[in-house]
Amino acid sequence: MPATTYDQVISEIKALNLSDQLRLLEETATLIRKRTSKPTLRSILELKGKGKDIWKGLNVRAYIDEERSSWNG
């Protein structure tokens, strides 16, 4: 949008009463959200294998027992 057109739009917005400015803002936000938000379906299976290096070489039974004992103070 050329600067003059932008400046004209801003000028027209300033001329609106507050109620109309807020309505314009809400409608503009809705239009932008519709254009930018594309829901991406995700699967829990994408997490498979994440962080597996953290657990490598760890005695799982000892870790679980330690965690459980911390719950009781």
MMTF fields as JSON, N, C-alpha, C and O atoms, coordinates in Angstrom:
{
  "mmtfVersion": "1.0.0",
  "mmtfProducer": "UNKNOWN",
  "numBonds": 291,
  "numAtoms": 292,
  "numGroups": 73,
  "numChains": 1,
  "numModels": 1,
  "chainsPerModel": [1],
  "groupsPerChain": [73],
  "chainIdList": ["A"],
  "bondAtomList": [4, 2, 8, 6, 12, 10, 16, 14, 20, 18, 24, 22, 28, 26, 32, 30, 36, 34, 40, 38, 44, 42, 48, 46, 52, 50, 56, 54, 60, 58, 64, 62, 68, 66, 72, 70, 76, 74, 80, 78, 84, 82, 88, 86, 92, 90, 96, 94, 100, 98, 104, 102, 108, 106, 112, 110, 116, 114, 120, 118, 124, 122, 128, 126, 132, 130, 136, 134, 140, 138, 144, 142, 148, 146, 152, 150, 156, 154, 160, 158, 164, 162, 168, 166, 172, 170, 176, 174, 180, 178, 184, 182, 188, 186, 192, 190, 196, 194, 200, 198, 204, 202, 208, 206, 212, 210, 216, 214, 220, 218, 224, 222, 228, 226, 232, 230, 236, 234, 240, 238, 244, 242, 248, 246, 252, 250, 256, 254, 260, 258, 264, 262, 268, 266, 272, 270, 276, 274, 280, 278, 284, 282, 288, 286],
  "bondOrderList": [1, 1, 1, 1, 1, 1, 1, 1, 1, 1, 1, 1, 1, 1, 1, 1, 1, 1, 1, 1, 1, 1, 1, 1, 1, 1, 1, 1, 1, 1, 1, 1, 1, 1, 1, 1, 1, 1, 1, 1, 1, 1, 1, 1, 1, 1, 1, 1, 1, 1, 1, 1, 1, 1, 1, 1, 1, 1, 1, 1, 1, 1, 1, 1, 1, 1, 1, 1, 1, 1, 1, 1],
  "groupList": [{"groupName": "MET", "atomNameList": ["N", "CA", "C", "O"], "elementList": ["N", "C", "C", "O"], "formalChargeList": [0, 0, 0, 0], "bondAtomList": [1, 0, 2, 1, 3, 2], "bondOrderList": [1, 1, 2], "singleLetterCode": "M", "chemCompType": "L-PEPTIDE LINKING"}, {"groupName": "PRO", "atomNameList": ["N", "CA", "C", "O"], "elementList": ["N", "C", "C", "O"], "formalChargeList": [0, 0, 0, 0], "bondAtomList": [1, 0, 2, 1, 3, 2], "bondOrderList": [1, 1, 2], "singleLetterCode": "P", "chemCompType": "L-PEPTIDE LINKING"}, {"groupName": "ALA", "atomNameList": ["N", "CA", "C", "O"], "elementList": ["N", "C", "C", "O"], "formalChargeList": [0, 0, 0, 0], "bondAtomList": [1, 0, 2, 1, 3, 2], "bondOrderList": [1, 1, 2], "singleLetterCode": "A", "chemCompType": "L-PEPTIDE LINKING"}, {"groupName": "THR", "atomNameList": ["N", "CA", "C", "O"], "elementList": ["N", "C", "C", "O"], "formalChargeList": [0, 0, 0, 0], "bondAtomList": [1, 0, 2, 1, 3, 2], "bondOrderList": [1, 1, 2], "singleLetterCode": "T", "chemCompType": "L-PEPTIDE LINKING"}, {"groupName": "TYR", "atomNameList": ["N", "CA", "C", "O"], "elementList": ["N", "C", "C", "O"], "formalChargeList": [0, 0, 0, 0], "bondAtomList": [1, 0, 2, 1, 3, 2], "bondOrderList": [1, 1, 2], "singleLetterCode": "Y", "chemCompType": "L-PEPTIDE LINKING"}, {"groupName": "ASP", "atomNameList": ["N", "CA", "C", "O"], "elementList": ["N", "C", "C", "O"], "formalChargeList": [0, 0, 0, 0], "bondAtomList": [1, 0, 2, 1, 3, 2], "bondOrderList": [1, 1, 2], "singleLetterCode": "D", "chemCompType": "L-PEPTIDE LINKING"}, {"groupName": "GLN", "atomNameList": ["N", "CA", "C", "O"], "elementList": ["N", "C", "C", "O"], "formalChargeList": [0, 0, 0, 0], "bondAtomList": [1, 0, 2, 1, 3, 2], "bondOrderList": [1, 1, 2], "singleLetterCode": "Q", "chemCompType": "L-PEPTIDE LINKING"}, {"groupName": "VAL", "atomNameList": ["N", "CA", "C", "O"], "elementList": ["N", "C", "C", "O"], "formalChargeList": [0, 0, 0, 0], "bondAtomList": [1, 0, 2, 1, 3, 2], "bondOrderList": [1, 1, 2], "singleLetterCode": "V", "chemCompType": "L-PEPTIDE LINKING"}, {"groupName": "ILE", "atomNameList": ["N", "CA", "C", "O"], "elementList": ["N", "C", "C", "O"], "formalChargeList": [0, 0, 0, 0], "bondAtomList": [1, 0, 2, 1, 3, 2], "bondOrderList": [1, 1, 2], "singleLetterCode": "I", "chemCompType": "L-PEPTIDE LINKING"}, {"groupName": "SER", "atomNameList": ["N", "CA", "C", "O"], "elementList": ["N", "C", "C", "O"], "formalChargeList": [0, 0, 0, 0], "bondAtomList": [1, 0, 2, 1, 3, 2], "bondOrderList": [1, 1, 2], "singleLetterCode": "S", "chemCompType": "L-PEPTIDE LINKING"}, {"groupName": "GLU", "atomNameList": ["N", "CA", "C", "O"], "elementList": ["N", "C", "C", "O"], "formalChargeList": [0, 0, 0, 0], "bondAtomList": [1, 0, 2, 1, 3, 2], "bondOrderList": [1, 1, 2], "singleLetterCode": "E", "chemCompType": "L-PEPTIDE LINKING"}, {"groupName": "LYS", "atomNameList": ["N", "CA", "C", "O"], "elementList": ["N", "C", "C", "O"], "formalChargeList": [0, 0, 0, 0], "bondAtomList": [1, 0, 2, 1, 3, 2], "bondOrderList": [1, 1, 2], "singleLetterCode": "K", "chemCompType": "L-PEPTIDE LINKING"}, {"groupName": "LEU", "atomNameList": ["N", "CA", "C", "O"], "elementList": ["N", "C", "C", "O"], "formalChargeList": [0, 0, 0, 0], "bondAtomList": [1, 0, 2, 1, 3, 2], "bondOrderList": [1, 1, 2], "singleLetterCode": "L", "chemCompType": "L-PEPTIDE LINKING"}, {"groupName": "ASN", "atomNameList": ["N", "CA", "C", "O"], "elementList": ["N", "C", "C", "O"], "formalChargeList": [0, 0, 0, 0], "bondAtomList": [1, 0, 2, 1, 3, 2], "bondOrderList": [1, 1, 2], "singleLetterCode": "N", "chemCompType": "L-PEPTIDE LINKING"}, {"groupName": "ARG", "atomNameList": ["N", "CA", "C", "O"], "elementList": ["N", "C", "C", "O"], "formalChargeList": [0, 0, 0, 0], "bondAtomList": [1, 0, 2, 1, 3, 2], "bondOrderList": [1, 1, 2], "singleLetterCode": "R", "chemCompType": "L-PEPTIDE LINKING"}, {"groupName": "GLY", "atomNameList": ["N", "CA", "C", "O"], "elementList": ["N", "C", "C", "O"], "formalChargeList": [0, 0, 0, 0], "bondAtomList": [1, 0, 2, 1, 3, 2], "bondOrderList": [1, 1, 2], "singleLetterCode": "G", "chemCompType": "PEPTIDE LINKING"}, {"groupName": "TRP", "atomNameList": ["N", "CA", "C", "O"], "elementList": ["N", "C", "C", "O"], "formalChargeList": [0, 0, 0, 0], "bondAtomList": [1, 0, 2, 1, 3, 2], "bondOrderList": [1, 1, 2], "singleLetterCode": "W", "chemCompType": "L-PEPTIDE LINKING"}],
  "groupTypeList": [0, 1, 2, 3, 3, 4, 5, 6, 7, 8, 9, 10, 8, 11, 2, 12, 13, 12, 9, 5, 6, 12, 14, 12, 12, 10, 10, 3, 2, 3, 12, 8, 14, 11, 14, 3, 9, 11, 1, 3, 12, 14, 9, 8, 12, 10, 12, 11, 15, 11, 15, 11, 5, 8, 16, 11, 15, 12, 13, 7, 14, 2, 4, 8, 5, 10, 10, 14, 9, 9, 16, 13, 15],
  "groupIdList": [1, 2, 3, 4, 5, 6, 7, 8, 9, 10, 11, 12, 13, 14, 15, 16, 17, 18, 19, 20, 21, 22, 23, 24, 25, 26, 27, 28, 29, 30, 31, 32, 33, 34, 35, 36, 37, 38, 39, 40, 41, 42, 43, 44, 45, 46, 47, 48, 49, 50, 51, 52, 53, 54, 55, 56, 57, 58, 59, 60, 61, 62, 63, 64, 65, 66, 67, 68, 69, 70, 71, 72, 73],
  "secStructList": [7, 7, 2, 2, 2, 2, 2, 2, 2, 2, 2, 2, 2, 2, 2, 1, 7, 2, 2, 2, 2, 2, 2, 2, 2, 2, 2, 2, 2, 2, 2, 2, 2, 2, 2, 2, 7, 7, 7, 7, 7, 7, 7, 4, 4, 4, 4, 6, 6, 6, 6, 2, 2, 2, 2, 6, 6, 7, 7, 2, 2, 2, 2, 2, 2, 2, 2, 2, 2, 2, 2, 6, 7],
  "xCoordList": [0.853, 0.0, 0.894, 1.761, 0.687, 1.477, 1.278, 0.229, 2.29, 2.253, 1.066, 0.448, 0.753, -0.363, -1.68, -2.518, -1.871, -3.085, -3.132, -4.179, -2.009, -1.929, -2.287, -3.09, -1.689, -1.966, -3.44, -4.026, -4.026, -5.452, -6.315, -7.272, -5.969, -6.723, -6.61, -7.608, -5.412, -5.212, -6.031, -6.654, -6.03, -6.801, -8.292, -8.979, -8.784, -10.201, -10.518, -11.592, -9.597, -9.81, -9.895, -10.738, -9.022, -9.047, -10.353, -10.78, -10.982, -12.24, -13.425, -14.475, -13.263, -14.341, -14.508, -13.559, -15.712, -15.884, -15.26, -14.952, -15.081, -14.382, -15.05, -14.368, -16.349, -17.095, -16.789, -16.564, -16.783, -16.491, -15.019, -14.705, -14.125, -12.707, -12.503, -11.755, -13.173, -13.052, -13.64, -13.065, -14.769, -15.39, -14.462, -14.304, -13.856, -12.915, -11.716, -11.255, -11.228, -10.089, -10.429, -9.631, -11.596, -12.02, -12.174, -11.728, -12.801, -12.995, -11.669, -11.482, -10.755, -9.438, -8.669, -8.039, -8.722, -8.047, -8.609, -7.853, -9.906, -10.537, -10.059, -9.75, -9.999, -9.511, -8.069, -7.727, -7.241, -5.831, -5.695, -4.917, -6.45, -6.401, -6.791, -6.159, -7.825, -8.281, -7.204, -7.051, -6.467, -5.436, -4.173, -3.451, -3.893, -2.618, -2.711, -1.699, -3.879, -3.96, -4.435, -5.59, -3.523, -3.843, -3.595, -2.445, -4.664, -4.463, -3.68, -3.983, -2.684, -1.867, -2.224, -2.099, -2.664, -2.96, -1.654, -0.806, -1.497, -0.275, -0.622, -1.77, 0.337, 0.147, 1.096, 2.243, 0.604, 1.442, 2.606, 3.645, 2.426, 3.472, 4.711, 5.784, 4.573, 5.732, 6.767, 7.936, 6.343, 7.254, 8.062, 8.984, 7.718, 8.404, 9.913, 10.359, 10.668, 12.125, 12.753, 13.977, 11.937, 12.494, 13.074, 12.409, 14.278, 14.906, 15.428, 15.788, 15.476, 15.908, 17.363, 17.743, 18.171, 19.564, 19.678, 20.649, 18.696, 18.706, 18.636, 19.24, 17.886, 17.648, 18.696, 18.714, 19.56, 20.559, 21.481, 22.028, 21.64, 22.552, 21.984, 22.707, 20.732, 20.117, 19.398, 18.707, 19.564, 18.844, 17.433, 17.203, 16.504, 15.134, 14.484, 13.822, 14.659, 14.056, 14.551, 13.751, 15.861, 16.419, 15.873, 15.568, 15.751, 15.225, 13.783, 13.426, 12.964, 11.556, 11.445, 10.656, 12.234, 12.203, 12.616, 12.014, 13.614, 14.085, 13.003, 12.751, 12.364, 11.282, 10.133, 9.613, 9.739, 8.611, 8.936, 8.066, 10.154, 10.518, 10.51, 10.296, 10.742, 10.73, 9.307, 9.125, 8.299, 6.921, 6.475, 5.628, 7.052, 6.628, 7.442, 7.224, 8.352, 9.13, 10.277, 11.06],
  "yCoordList": [-1.179, 0.0, 1.236, 1.378, 2.115, 3.346, 4.174, 4.107, 4.946, 5.742, 6.707, 6.918, 7.285, 8.234, 7.534, 8.078, 6.332, 5.583, 5.218, 5.339, 4.772, 4.434, 5.647, 5.551, 6.781, 8.01, 8.407, 8.9, 8.189, 8.497, 7.592, 8.051, 6.308, 5.367, 5.758, 5.765, 6.08, 6.499, 7.748, 7.858, 8.663, 9.896, 9.592, 10.182, 8.674, 8.303, 7.578, 7.766, 6.76, 6.063, 7.063, 6.933, 8.053, 9.078, 9.855, 10.356, 9.953, 10.695, 9.9, 10.475, 8.592, 7.763, 8.007, 8.396, 7.777, 7.89, 6.649, 5.673, 6.697, 5.642, 4.274, 3.265, 4.251, 3.007, 2.361, 1.154, 3.159, 2.645, 2.234, 1.276, 2.963, 2.595, 1.221, 0.388, 0.999, -0.288, -1.414, -2.5, -1.164, -2.159, -2.495, -3.661, -1.467, -1.666, -2.494, -3.394, -2.183, -2.915, -4.39, -5.259, -4.675, -6.062, -6.805, -7.945, -6.16, -6.806, -7.039, -8.066, -6.092, -6.233, -7.378, -8.181, -7.451, -8.534, -9.892, -10.85, -9.979, -11.227, -11.627, -12.793, -10.656, -10.935, -11.442, -12.391, -10.807, -11.202, -12.598, -13.413, -12.88, -14.208, -15.292, -16.347, -15.035, -16.021, -16.292, -17.422, -15.258, -15.414, -16.063, -16.712, -15.898, -16.378, -17.663, -18.342, -18.022, -19.217, -20.413, -20.496, -21.315, -22.564, -23.664, -23.976, -24.253, -25.275, -26.468, -27.003, -26.855, -27.989, -29.144, -29.057, -30.216, -31.403, -32.074, -32.324, -32.362, -32.988, -34.33, -34.567, -35.189, -36.508, -36.667, -36.22, -37.303, -37.594, -38.497, -38.515, -39.234, -40.14, -39.395, -39.987, -38.111, -37.31, -37.217, -36.931, -37.456, -37.365, -38.645, -38.67, -39.691, -40.967, -40.796, -40.277, -41.244, -41.198, -39.889, -39.797, -38.872, -37.589, -37.746, -38.281, -37.295, -37.34, -38.708, -38.917, -39.649, -40.998, -41.008, -41.869, -40.066, -40.013, -39.671, -40.058, -38.949, -38.575, -39.821, -39.875, -40.825, -42.027, -43.114, -44.127, -42.908, -43.922, -44.175, -43.241, -45.456, -45.829, -45.597, -45.756, -45.231, -44.95, -46.193, -46.877, -46.477, -47.581, -47.087, -46.331, -47.516, -47.015, -47.338, -46.479, -48.548, -48.952, -48.048, -47.592, -47.782, -46.922, -45.502, -44.855, -45.024, -43.672, -43.568, -42.616, -44.543, -44.523, -44.606, -43.88, -45.492, -45.613, -44.302, -43.895, -43.661, -42.379, -41.311, -40.567, -41.241, -40.263, -40.518, -39.587, -41.77, -42.1, -41.77, -41.317, -41.993, -41.697, -40.181, -39.749, -39.377, -37.924, -37.39, -36.302, -38.137, -37.693, -37.646, -36.834, -38.526, -38.622, -37.712, -37.685, -36.987, -36.037, -36.706, -36.065],
  "zCoordList": [0.0, 0.0, 0.0, 0.862, -0.952, -0.993, 0.277, 0.918, 0.625, 1.848, 1.868, 2.912, 0.717, 0.693, 1.0, 1.719, 0.46, 0.746, 2.22, 2.855, 2.772, 4.191, 5.04, 5.968, 4.718, 5.467, 5.364, 6.328, 4.196, 4.017, 4.898, 5.521, 4.944, 5.776, 7.241, 7.961, 7.683, 9.081, 9.372, 10.428, 8.457, 8.63, 8.764, 9.597, 7.944, 8.008, 9.315, 9.886, 9.783, 11.054, 12.203, 13.091, 12.177, 13.224, 13.23, 14.27, 12.074, 11.97, 12.525, 12.811, 12.677, 13.227, 14.718, 15.399, 15.223, 16.671, 17.316, 16.632, 18.62, 19.343, 19.147, 18.968, 19.179, 19.001, 17.649, 17.57, 16.604, 15.269, 15.124, 14.418, 15.794, 15.771, 16.422, 15.91, 17.549, 18.228, 17.38, 17.305, 16.752, 15.874, 14.705, 14.342, 14.124, 13.022, 13.495, 12.793, 14.672, 15.231, 15.411, 15.06, 15.95, 16.17, 14.844, 14.708, 13.876, 12.578, 11.866, 11.214, 11.989, 11.372, 12.032, 11.345, 13.362, 14.076, 13.657, 13.496, 13.483, 13.051, 11.664, 11.418, 10.758, 9.399, 9.417, 8.711, 10.219, 10.292, 10.895, 10.4, 11.962, 12.574, 11.572, 11.517, 10.787, 9.809, 8.761, 8.299, 8.393, 7.361, 7.886, 7.129, 9.178, 9.705, 10.492, 10.664, 10.974, 11.812, 11.003, 10.587, 10.801, 10.136, 11.158, 11.468, 11.683, 12.709, 12.161, 11.095, 12.91, 12.542, 13.451, 14.673, 12.845, 13.629, 14.0, 13.143, 15.275, 15.767, 16.375, 16.751, 16.472, 17.055, 18.239, 18.198, 19.28, 20.439, 20.035, 20.694, 18.964, 18.497, 18.008, 17.889, 17.725, 17.311, 18.424, 18.167, 19.651, 20.785, 21.008, 21.824, 20.289, 20.462, 20.242, 19.219, 21.225, 21.137, 21.586, 21.687, 21.857, 22.301, 23.71, 24.596, 23.915, 25.231, 25.624, 26.782, 24.686, 25.052, 25.533, 26.326, 25.063, 25.506, 26.988, 27.638, 27.527, 28.944, 29.823, 30.894, 29.352, 30.156, 29.915, 30.615, 28.937, 28.595, 29.794, 30.38, 30.146, 31.229, 32.62, 33.603, 32.735, 34.024, 34.538, 33.784, 35.822, 36.447, 36.723, 37.666, 35.903, 35.957, 37.299, 37.882, 37.794, 39.068, 40.195, 41.012, 40.252, 41.295, 41.164, 42.166, 39.937, 39.71, 40.206, 40.901, 39.848, 40.269, 41.78, 42.386, 42.399, 43.858, 44.53, 45.524, 44.002, 44.547, 44.433, 45.381, 43.261, 43.057, 44.022, 44.636, 44.154, 45.034, 46.495, 47.239, 46.891, 48.284, 48.544, 49.677, 47.5, 47.692, 47.871, 48.418, 47.42, 47.559, 49.013, 49.386, 49.831, 51.229, 52.133, 53.344, 51.575, 52.35, 52.97, 53.67]
}
